[in-house]
């Protein structure tokens, strides 16, 4: 795109992307990981995060979420967090351990 960048190839754990509704949804039975839709990251100066209607979803490099603690205080396996639209409170997805993963182990 002219502004920002697209991210594709991520996997959702603990939830699934509902393309028809355009938001996070509960995982289907026996479905551990699902493909995430393409995400468009667009920089906005001094943007205030929404108070509701989104989940600040962490992105990890691998399924092993633990890594070595770096000088920033984050795990070396942690990449960034992105806001994903949802109609449920953020704590709902936190309890399910919902995260985006860059690469599955198998």
Secondary structure, 3 states (H helix, E strand, C coil): CCCCEEECCCEEECCEEECCCCEEECCCCCCCEEECCCEEECCCCCCCCCCCCEEEEEEEEECCCCCCECCCCCECCEEEEEEEECCCCHHHHHHCCCEEEEECCC
